[in-house]
Amino acid sequence: MQEIYSNVLHRENVRSDEMELYFTFGIIADVQYADTADSYNFTRTRKRYYRQSLHLFQSAIEEWNKEAQVPSFILQLGDIIDGINFQLQASDVSLQRVLNEVGKCKAAFHHVWGNHEFYNFSRDYLTNSELNSKCLQDEQESVPTRPKCVPEDSDSEGYYAYHFCPFHSFRFLMVDCYDLSIIGRKPSSKKYQDSMKILKEKNPNTDLNSPEGLLENQFVQYNGGFSKEQLEWLDGVLTFSDENHERVVIFGHLPIHPDSTDTVCLAWNYAEMLSLLQSHLCVVCYIAGHDHDGGYFLDSHGIHHITVPGIIETPPGSHAFGTVQVYEGSMILKGRGSVSDRIMHYRK
């Protein structure tokens, strides 16, 4: 089966060579660096290579810098350092080591915030850090802006989301998967209180990180969801893109399709987000991290769901990142290591 797929991909590449390559972009997820010995995840079922993760991150940047067409940008899909850094009192030092490598890349990084960002830092800290890449967003008056009633950089109620156009008629849109969450929110905030209410209604376990016995096992503390305000904003941007015949790529930390991931890694209200994206013809794909095994699914509406495998659990001798080539009629993912090559045709 793999040989047949490879032959199909080869034929597609022959045709793509005859088309204009618009631009490329890189994808990488769950680096989770820490300067500590290898260990296991919280269920002690998977090994994590804390120090090696930085070396793999470095080599990915080196590869991107050497490509014939350097990527226009990189999507860093969250969890860039591990939560263990907080226990080691090394959050700032570890983040700076990773950011030093980011600075060596010829391409700009768009940084997603995942659960491990919130294990290490507050939203206020992240907003004022180099992990806030909103300076790369587009400032177009014609595209719907954030609701005026919600302060964009408010730790108490704001969300971290923006969009940008790297090429004519192509829009990329970052979503905040921890907009509703009890990690990263101040306990005094309404969103924290609303999120705690949702979580406790769905998860009666003493340990809120445990999915044991849950009918909807995504309702654990290390996941989060999307507020009504964010979904309304997203709907407005996608409506604009529909009307202007744009292709849109959505990216965030948490997957939103149950067939693209282990369901324990889904966003809390993934079904709402999925329904919204499926209602807009402009949406090409949704790219996430979080599930270190990775995954892929082409849904019934023609949206590609890519879950990028995690660097942190990539064993020695392998890798986990990719470069996506963007053409008029499709995107072609060139993967390294556990990231598979893939052809992604646009919705008709």
C-alpha positions as CSV (number, residue, x, y, z in Angstrom):
1,M,0.0,0.0,0.0
2,Q,2.8,2.4,0.9
3,E,4.5,1.7,-2.5
4,I,1.3,2.5,-4.4
5,Y,0.9,5.7,-2.4
6,S,4.5,6.7,-3.1
7,N,4.0,6.2,-6.8
8,V,0.9,8.4,-6.7
9,L,2.8,11.1,-4.9
10,H,5.6,10.8,-7.4
11,R,3.2,11.3,-10.3
12,E,1.6,14.3,-8.5
13,N,5.1,15.8,-8.0
14,V,5.8,15.4,-11.7
15,R,2.7,17.4,-12.5
16,S,3.4,19.9,-9.7
17,D,6.8,20.6,-11.2
18,E,5.0,22.0,-14.2
19,M,3.0,24.4,-12.0
20,E,4.0,27.5,-10.3
21,L,5.1,27.0,-6.7
22,Y,3.5,29.9,-4.8
23,F,5.2,29.5,-1.5
24,T,6.2,27.0,1.2
25,F,5.8,26.9,5.0
26,G,7.2,24.6,7.7
27,I,5.3,22.7,10.5
28,I,6.6,21.4,13.8
29,A,5.0,20.5,17.1
30,D,5.6,19.7,20.7
31,V,9.3,20.3,21.1
32,Q,8.9,20.3,24.9
33,Y,12.6,21.0,25.6
34,A,14.0,20.7,29.1
35,D,17.6,20.4,30.2
36,T,16.9,17.2,32.1
37,A,17.3,13.4,31.7
38,D,15.0,11.4,29.5
39,S,11.8,10.3,31.4
40,Y,8.3,9.2,30.8
41,N,4.9,10.9,30.3
42,F,2.4,11.2,33.2
43,T,1.0,7.8,32.5
44,R,4.5,6.3,32.2
45,T,3.7,4.7,28.9
46,R,5.8,6.9,26.5
47,K,9.5,8.0,26.7
48,R,10.3,11.7,26.4
49,Y,13.7,12.8,25.1
50,Y,14.0,16.2,26.7
51,R,17.6,17.2,25.7
52,Q,17.4,15.6,22.3
53,S,14.3,17.6,21.4
54,L,16.5,20.8,21.2
55,H,18.9,19.0,18.9
56,L,16.0,17.9,16.6
57,F,14.6,21.5,16.7
58,Q,18.1,22.8,15.7
59,S,18.3,20.3,12.8
60,A,14.9,21.1,11.5
61,I,15.9,24.8,11.3
62,E,19.1,23.9,9.6
63,E,17.1,21.8,7.0
64,W,14.6,24.6,6.4
65,N,17.5,27.1,5.9
66,K,19.1,24.8,3.3
67,E,15.9,24.3,1.2
68,A,16.0,25.5,-2.4
69,Q,13.1,27.8,-1.5
70,V,13.3,28.8,2.1
71,P,9.9,28.6,3.8
72,S,8.0,31.8,4.0
73,F,7.2,31.1,7.6
74,I,7.1,28.3,10.2
75,L,4.0,27.1,12.2
76,Q,5.3,26.2,15.6
77,L,2.2,24.4,17.0
78,G,2.7,24.8,20.7
79,D,4.4,23.2,23.7
80,I,7.8,24.6,22.8
81,I,9.2,23.8,26.3
82,D,8.0,21.2,28.7
83,G,6.1,21.8,31.9
84,I,8.8,20.1,33.9
85,N,10.8,23.3,33.5
86,F,8.5,25.0,36.0
87,Q,9.4,22.4,38.6
88,L,13.1,22.8,37.8
89,Q,12.8,26.6,38.0
90,A,14.2,26.8,34.5
91,S,11.3,28.1,32.5
92,D,13.0,31.3,31.4
93,V,16.4,29.7,30.7
94,S,14.9,26.9,28.6
95,L,12.7,29.2,26.7
96,Q,15.6,31.4,25.8
97,R,17.6,28.5,24.6
98,V,14.9,27.5,22.2
99,L,14.3,31.1,21.1
100,N,18.0,31.4,20.4
101,E,17.5,28.6,17.8
102,V,14.4,30.3,16.4
103,G,16.6,33.4,15.8
104,K,18.8,31.3,13.5
105,C,16.0,30.5,11.1
106,K,15.7,32.5,7.9
107,A,11.9,32.1,8.2
108,A,9.6,33.9,10.6
109,F,7.9,31.8,13.3
110,H,4.2,31.9,14.2
111,H,4.0,30.6,17.8
112,V,0.9,28.7,19.0
113,W,0.3,28.5,22.8
114,G,-0.3,25.0,24.1
115,N,-0.9,23.6,27.6
116,H,2.9,23.5,28.4
117,E,3.2,27.2,27.7
118,F,0.6,27.7,30.5
119,Y,2.3,25.3,32.8
120,N,5.3,27.6,32.6
121,F,3.9,31.1,32.2
122,S,0.9,33.3,32.7
123,R,-1.0,34.8,29.8
124,D,0.4,38.2,30.7
125,Y,3.9,36.8,30.5
126,L,3.3,35.2,27.1
127,T,1.6,38.3,25.7
128,N,4.8,40.3,26.4
129,S,7.2,37.5,25.3
130,E,8.7,36.5,22.0
131,L,6.2,33.7,21.9
132,N,3.6,36.4,21.0
133,S,3.8,36.5,17.2
134,K,0.8,38.7,16.7
135,C,3.1,41.4,15.2
136,L,3.1,39.2,12.1
137,Q,-0.7,39.6,11.6
138,D,-2.3,41.5,8.8
139,E,-3.7,44.9,9.5
140,Q,-6.5,45.0,6.9
141,E,-9.4,47.3,7.7
142,S,-11.7,45.3,5.4
143,V,-11.3,42.0,7.3
144,P,-13.4,41.6,10.5
145,T,-11.4,42.7,13.6
146,R,-11.7,41.4,17.1
147,P,-14.8,42.4,19.1
148,K,-14.2,45.9,20.7
149,C,-15.8,44.8,23.9
150,V,-13.0,42.2,24.5
151,P,-9.6,43.7,25.2
152,E,-7.2,41.8,22.9
153,D,-4.3,41.5,25.4
154,S,-6.4,41.2,28.6
155,D,-5.3,38.2,30.6
156,S,-8.7,38.0,32.2
157,E,-10.9,37.6,29.1
158,G,-8.9,38.0,25.9
159,Y,-7.8,35.3,23.4
160,Y,-4.7,34.9,21.4
161,A,-5.7,34.6,17.7
162,Y,-4.9,36.4,14.5
163,H,-4.6,35.9,10.7
164,F,-2.2,36.8,7.9
165,C,-1.9,36.5,4.1
166,P,1.5,35.2,2.9
167,F,0.4,35.2,-0.7
168,H,-2.6,36.6,-2.7
169,S,-5.8,34.7,-2.0
170,F,-4.3,32.6,0.8
171,R,-5.0,33.3,4.5
172,F,-3.7,31.6,7.6
173,L,-5.6,31.8,10.8
174,M,-4.4,30.9,14.3
175,V,-7.0,29.9,16.9
176,D,-6.6,29.9,20.7
177,C,-7.5,26.4,21.9
178,Y,-7.2,27.4,25.5
179,D,-9.5,30.4,25.3
180,L,-11.8,28.4,27.6
181,S,-9.4,26.7,30.1
182,I,-8.5,26.6,33.8
183,I,-4.8,26.7,32.9
184,G,-3.4,30.1,32.0
185,R,-6.5,31.9,33.3
186,K,-6.6,33.9,36.5
187,P,-9.0,32.2,39.0
188,S,-10.8,35.5,39.4
189,S,-11.6,35.8,35.7
190,K,-15.0,34.9,34.3
191,K,-13.5,32.6,31.7
192,Y,-11.7,30.6,34.4
193,Q,-14.9,30.3,36.4
194,D,-17.0,29.3,33.3
195,S,-14.3,26.8,32.3
196,M,-14.2,25.2,35.7
197,K,-18.0,24.8,35.7
198,I,-17.9,23.1,32.3
199,L,-15.0,20.9,33.3
200,K,-16.6,19.7,36.6
201,E,-19.9,19.1,34.9
202,K,-18.2,16.8,32.3
203,N,-15.5,15.3,34.5
204,P,-16.5,14.1,38.0
205,N,-13.0,12.7,38.7
206,T,-10.9,14.0,41.6
207,D,-8.0,14.3,39.2
208,L,-9.3,16.6,36.5
209,N,-6.5,15.4,34.2
210,S,-7.9,11.8,34.3
211,P,-10.3,10.8,31.5
212,E,-11.3,7.6,33.3
213,G,-14.9,6.7,32.9
214,L,-15.8,9.8,30.9
215,L,-18.3,9.7,28.1
216,E,-16.5,12.6,26.4
217,N,-12.9,12.0,27.4
218,Q,-11.6,15.3,25.9
219,F,-12.9,17.1,29.1
220,V,-9.6,17.0,31.0
221,Q,-7.7,19.8,32.5
222,Y,-4.8,19.7,29.9
223,N,-7.3,20.5,27.1
224,G,-9.4,23.6,26.5
225,G,-11.9,25.1,24.2
226,F,-13.2,28.1,22.1
227,S,-15.3,30.9,23.5
228,K,-18.4,32.1,21.7
229,E,-16.6,35.4,21.1
230,Q,-13.7,33.7,19.3
231,L,-16.0,31.5,17.2
232,E,-18.0,34.6,16.1
233,W,-14.8,36.4,15.2
234,L,-13.6,33.4,13.2
235,D,-17.0,33.1,11.5
236,G,-16.6,36.7,10.3
237,V,-13.1,36.2,9.0
238,L,-14.1,33.0,7.1
239,T,-17.2,34.8,5.6
240,F,-14.8,37.5,4.3
241,S,-12.6,34.7,2.8
242,D,-15.5,33.0,1.2
243,E,-16.7,36.2,-0.4
244,N,-13.1,37.0,-1.6
245,H,-12.4,33.4,-2.9
246,E,-9.5,32.8,-0.5
247,R,-8.0,29.5,0.6
248,V,-7.7,29.3,4.4
249,V,-5.5,27.2,6.6
250,I,-6.5,27.1,10.3
251,F,-4.0,26.1,12.9
252,G,-4.0,25.7,16.7
253,H,-2.6,23.4,19.4
254,L,-5.6,21.0,19.8
255,P,-7.1,18.8,17.1
256,I,-10.8,19.2,16.3
257,H,-11.7,16.0,14.4
258,P,-12.0,12.7,16.3
259,D,-10.6,10.7,13.4
260,S,-7.4,12.7,13.3
261,T,-6.3,12.1,16.9
262,D,-6.7,10.1,20.0
263,T,-10.0,11.6,21.3
264,V,-8.5,12.4,24.7
265,C,-6.5,15.1,22.8
266,L,-9.5,16.9,21.2
267,A,-10.6,20.5,22.1
268,W,-13.5,20.5,24.5
269,N,-16.0,21.9,22.0
270,Y,-14.4,20.5,18.9
271,A,-17.7,19.8,17.3
272,E,-18.7,23.5,17.3
273,M,-15.4,24.4,15.7
274,L,-15.6,21.6,13.2
275,S,-19.2,22.5,12.2
276,L,-18.1,26.2,11.7
277,L,-15.2,25.3,9.5
278,Q,-17.3,22.9,7.4
279,S,-19.8,25.6,6.8
280,H,-17.2,27.7,4.9
281,L,-15.9,26.6,1.5
282,C,-12.7,28.6,1.9
283,V,-11.3,26.2,4.5
284,V,-8.6,23.9,3.2
285,C,-7.1,22.3,6.3
286,Y,-6.8,22.4,10.0
287,I,-3.3,21.8,11.5
288,A,-2.6,20.9,15.1
289,G,-0.2,19.3,17.5
290,H,-0.7,18.0,21.1
291,D,-1.2,14.3,20.2
292,H,2.4,13.1,20.0
293,D,1.5,10.2,17.7
294,G,0.2,12.5,15.1
295,G,-2.7,11.7,12.7
296,Y,-4.5,12.6,9.5
297,F,-8.1,12.6,8.3
298,L,-9.9,14.0,5.2
299,D,-13.4,14.8,6.5
300,S,-16.7,14.5,4.6
301,H,-16.6,18.2,3.6
302,G,-13.1,17.9,2.1
303,I,-11.1,19.5,4.9
304,H,-7.7,18.0,5.6
305,H,-7.0,17.5,9.3
306,I,-3.3,17.2,10.1
307,T,-2.0,16.4,13.6
308,V,1.8,16.8,13.6
309,P,3.7,14.2,15.6
310,G,5.6,15.5,18.6
311,I,9.3,16.1,18.6
312,I,9.5,15.3,22.3
313,E,8.7,11.6,21.9
314,T,10.7,11.2,18.6
315,P,13.3,8.5,19.3
316,P,17.0,8.8,18.3
317,G,17.6,8.4,14.6
318,S,14.3,9.7,13.5
319,H,12.6,13.1,13.1
320,A,9.2,14.8,13.1
321,F,8.7,18.0,11.0
322,G,7.6,18.9,7.5
323,T,7.5,21.5,4.7
324,V,4.3,22.2,2.8
325,Q,4.5,23.3,-0.8
326,V,1.5,25.5,-1.9
327,Y,0.3,25.4,-5.5
328,E,-2.8,26.6,-7.3
329,G,-4.8,23.4,-6.9
330,S,-3.3,21.6,-3.9
331,M,-0.8,21.6,-1.1
332,I,1.9,19.0,-0.9
333,L,3.4,18.0,2.5
334,K,7.0,16.8,2.4
335,G,7.5,15.1,5.7
336,R,10.6,14.1,7.6
337,G,10.7,11.0,9.9
338,S,7.3,10.3,11.4
339,V,5.6,13.1,9.4
340,S,4.2,11.4,6.2
341,D,4.3,12.9,2.7
342,R,0.8,13.9,1.7
343,I,-1.2,15.5,-1.2
344,M,-4.0,17.8,-0.1
345,H,-6.4,19.0,-2.8
346,Y,-8.6,22.0,-2.2
347,R,-12.3,21.7,-1.7
348,K,-14.3,22.1,-4.9
